[in-house]
Amino acid sequence: MAVFAAAEAPLRARVVCEAMDAEIAPSNINNVRLKLKRLAGRGILTETEQGLFTLPRP
């Protein structure tokens, strides 16, 4: 969540992987993307466009 708090624009799953120092592999990117979609479904994040995630505005 700190990655999103510091971001000025919506982020893609690959950028989140890089920020977490995870290996940039297709399986890791897909796993992060699925987690981001779950967080968006719960209202913790917002998916502004397909594949772009950000914190919801207050």
C-alpha positions as CSV (number, residue, x, y, z in Angstrom):
1,M,0.0,0.0,0.0
2,A,3.0,2.3,0.5
3,V,3.8,2.0,-3.2
4,F,0.3,3.4,-4.0
5,A,0.5,6.1,-1.4
6,A,3.8,7.4,-2.9
7,A,2.6,7.1,-6.5
8,E,1.4,10.2,-8.4
9,A,-0.4,8.1,-11.1
10,P,-2.1,4.7,-11.4
11,L,0.3,1.8,-11.3
12,R,0.5,-1.5,-13.3
13,A,1.3,-4.9,-11.7
14,R,4.8,-4.9,-13.2
15,V,5.7,-1.6,-11.5
16,V,4.3,-2.9,-8.2
17,C,6.6,-6.0,-8.6
18,E,9.6,-3.8,-9.2
19,A,8.8,-1.7,-6.1
20,M,8.5,-4.9,-4.0
21,D,11.9,-6.1,-5.4
22,A,10.2,-9.2,-6.7
23,E,11.6,-11.1,-9.7
24,I,10.1,-9.7,-12.9
25,A,8.7,-13.0,-14.2
26,P,5.3,-13.5,-15.9
27,S,4.1,-15.7,-13.1
28,N,4.9,-13.1,-10.4
29,I,3.3,-10.3,-12.4
30,N,0.1,-12.3,-12.9
31,N,0.0,-13.1,-9.2
32,V,0.4,-9.5,-8.2
33,R,-2.3,-8.5,-10.8
34,L,-4.7,-11.0,-9.3
35,K,-4.1,-9.6,-5.8
36,L,-4.6,-6.1,-7.1
37,K,-7.9,-7.1,-8.7
38,R,-9.0,-8.6,-5.4
39,L,-8.1,-5.4,-3.5
40,A,-10.1,-3.4,-6.1
41,G,-13.0,-5.7,-5.7
42,R,-13.0,-5.0,-2.0
43,G,-12.8,-1.3,-2.5
44,I,-9.3,-0.9,-1.1
45,L,-7.9,0.0,-4.6
46,T,-9.6,1.4,-7.7
47,E,-9.0,0.1,-11.2
48,T,-9.1,3.3,-13.3
49,E,-8.5,1.5,-16.6
50,Q,-7.8,-2.1,-17.3
51,G,-4.6,-3.0,-15.6
52,L,-4.1,0.4,-13.9
53,F,-4.6,0.5,-10.1
54,T,-4.6,3.4,-7.6
55,L,-5.9,4.3,-4.2
56,P,-9.5,5.6,-4.2
57,R,-10.0,9.3,-3.8
58,P,-11.5,10.4,-0.5
